[in-house]
């Protein structure tokens, strides 16, 4: 659950800003699954206009799942990140761009070194506009023929369950362990291979 450093302070300091934005209808929510939620959270944390990110579970049927249940593939949920953003500062289309450039959209039920249905890539849409934009982005990516196939799916958003506290902001809380995981998983090497200098 990340508060952007460029806004300053802790969630406590940000709360009035979020409340004001919410009252004026200025915040929106987007939900993405792209493998390990630690890495997806880190990617969106760096985006100006993103207010908070929360690692969690969605896309399955089990209410209030635990990490152990999801990890064993017992729930149907995917490790996901819920993104609260200010659409006057960052568009949903820009978030889609960030999302795709931080995943491998070519592998089924696998993300880098993590395998299983819980690591599938999914865009969970919250309204008709998000659905149209997600479909259009995926269609344009397929038309570009950059990849032989795009297996990322688009599904309606359902209940989202925040992951345990120790998973939130894992990359900040445990930078050494996270860096070792990322290198060991060859995430950056695979992303460089997939996207290289392709137009972002």
C-alpha positions in Angstrom: 0.0 0.0 0.0 2.2 2.8 -1.3 2.0 6.5 -0.8 3.9 8.3 -3.5 7.0 10.1 -2.1 6.5 12.9 -4.6 3.3 13.8 -2.6 5.3 13.7 0.6 4.8 12.0 3.9 2.8 9.0 5.0 -0.6 7.8 4.2 -1.8 9.8 7.2 -0.6 13.0 5.5 -2.1 11.9 2.1 -5.5 11.0 3.6 -7.0 14.5 3.4 -5.8 14.8 -0.3 -7.4 11.5 -1.1 -10.6 12.4 0.7 -10.8 15.7 -1.2 -10.1 14.0 -4.5 -12.7 11.3 -3.8 -15.4 13.8 -2.9 -14.8 15.7 -6.1 -14.7 12.5 -8.2 -11.1 12.9 -9.1 -9.8 9.5 -8.3 -10.2 6.2 -10.2 -9.2 2.7 -9.6 -7.4 0.3 -11.9 -6.5 -3.4 -11.2 -3.8 -5.4 -12.9 -2.2 -8.8 -12.5 1.2 -9.5 -14.0 3.0 -12.0 -11.9 4.6 -11.2 -8.6 2.6 -8.4 -7.0 5.8 -7.0 -5.4 7.1 -6.1 -8.9 3.8 -4.8 -10.2 3.4 -2.5 -7.2 7.0 -1.2 -7.7 6.3 -0.4 -11.3 3.2 1.7 -10.6 4.7 3.3 -7.5 7.0 5.2 -9.9 4.2 6.7 -12.0 3.3 10.4 -11.2 -0.4 10.6 -10.8 -0.7 7.3 -9.0 -1.8 8.0 -5.5 -1.7 4.5 -3.9 -1.0 0.9 -4.8 -2.1 -2.2 -2.9 -0.9 -5.7 -3.4 -3.7 -8.3 -3.2 -5.7 -11.1 -4.7 -8.6 -11.0 -7.2 -10.1 -13.0 -10.0 -11.0 -16.1 -7.9 -13.9 -17.3 -5.8 -12.4 -17.7 -2.4 -13.4 -14.9 0.0 -10.6 -13.4 2.1 -7.8 -15.7 0.8 -4.4 -16.0 2.4 -1.1 -15.9 0.6 -0.6 -19.6 1.3 -4.0 -20.5 -0.3 -3.3 -18.4 -3.4 0.3 -19.7 -3.7 -0.9 -23.3 -3.7 -3.4 -22.4 -6.5 -6.4 -23.2 -4.4 -8.5 -20.1 -4.9 -8.5 -19.1 -8.6 -7.2 -15.7 -7.6 -4.2 -13.9 -9.3 -1.6 -11.9 -7.5 -2.7 -8.4 -8.4 -2.2 -4.7 -7.7 -4.9 -2.2 -7.2 -4.0 1.3 -8.3 -5.7 4.5 -7.2 -4.9 7.3 -9.5 -5.7 10.9 -10.4 -6.9 10.8 -14.0 -6.1 14.5 -14.4 -2.4 13.6 -13.9 -2.2 10.1 -15.5 -4.6 8.5 -17.9 -5.8 4.9 -17.9 -4.2 4.5 -21.3 -0.8 5.5 -19.8 -1.3 2.9 -17.0 -2.0 0.3 -19.6 1.3 1.2 -21.2 3.2 0.9 -17.9 1.5 -2.4 -17.3 2.3 -4.1 -20.6 5.9 -2.9 -20.5 6.4 -4.5 -17.1 5.0 -8.0 -17.9 5.6 -10.8 -20.3 2.3 -11.0 -22.3 3.3 -14.1 -24.2 3.3 -16.8 -21.5 0.2 -18.6 -20.1 0.0 -19.0 -16.4 3.6 -17.9 -15.9 5.5 -14.7 -15.2 9.2 -14.9 -15.5 10.3 -17.5 -12.9 6.9 -17.8 -11.2 4.5 -20.4 -12.6 0.9 -21.2 -11.9 -2.6 -19.8 -12.6 -2.0 -17.3 -9.8 0.7 -15.6 -11.9 -1.3 -15.1 -15.1 -1.5 -11.7 -16.7 -5.0 -10.1 -16.5 -6.4 -6.6 -16.9 -9.4 -6.3 -14.5 -11.6 -3.5 -15.9 -13.9 -1.5 -13.6 -16.2 0.2 -16.2 -17.0 0.3 -19.9 -14.4 2.9 -20.6 -11.6 0.8 -19.2 -12.9 -2.2 -21.1 -12.8 -0.3 -24.4 -9.3 1.1 -23.8 -7.9 -2.3 -22.6 -9.4 -4.0 -25.7 -8.0 -1.3 -28.0 -4.5 -1.5 -26.5 -4.4 -5.2 -26.7 -5.7 -5.1 -30.3 -3.1 -2.5 -31.3 -0.3 -4.6 -29.7 -1.5 -7.7 -31.6 -1.6 -5.7 -34.9 1.9 -4.6 -34.4 3.1 -8.2 -34.6 5.8 -7.5 -32.0 4.9 -10.8 -30.4 3.7 -14.0 -31.9 0.8 -14.1 -29.4 -0.7 -12.0 -26.6 -2.2 -14.2 -23.9 -3.0 -11.4 -21.4 -6.8 -11.6 -20.8 -9.3 -8.8 -20.0 -11.9 -9.6 -17.3 -14.4 -7.6 -15.3 -13.1 -6.6 -11.9 -14.6 -8.4 -8.9 -13.8 -8.3 -5.2 -10.3 -7.4 -4.4 -8.6 -8.6 -1.2 -5.6 -6.8 0.1 -2.6 -9.1 0.7 -1.0 -9.4 4.1 0.8 -6.3 5.4 4.3 -7.8 5.0 3.6 -7.9 1.2 2.8 -4.2 1.0 5.7 -2.1 -0.3 7.9 -5.2 -0.1 10.4 -3.6 -2.5 10.9 -0.7 0.0 10.7 -2.8 3.2 13.1 -5.5 2.0 15.2 -3.9 -0.8 18.0 -6.5 -0.7 15.7 -9.5 -0.7 13.6 -8.0 -3.4 16.6 -7.2 -5.6 17.8 -10.7 -5.2 14.4 -12.1 -6.2 14.2 -9.8 -9.2 17.7 -10.8 -10.5 17.1 -14.5 -9.7 13.8 -14.4 -11.6 15.6 -12.7 -14.5 12.7 -10.3 -14.8 14.7 -7.3 -16.1 16.6 -9.5 -18.5 13.3 -10.9 -19.9 11.7 -7.5 -20.1 14.7 -6.1 -22.0 14.5 -9.1 -24.4 10.8 -8.6 -24.9 10.6 -4.9 -25.3 14.2 -3.8 -26.0 14.1 -0.4 -27.7 10.6 -0.9 -29.0 8.5 2.2 -28.9 6.9 2.8 -25.5 
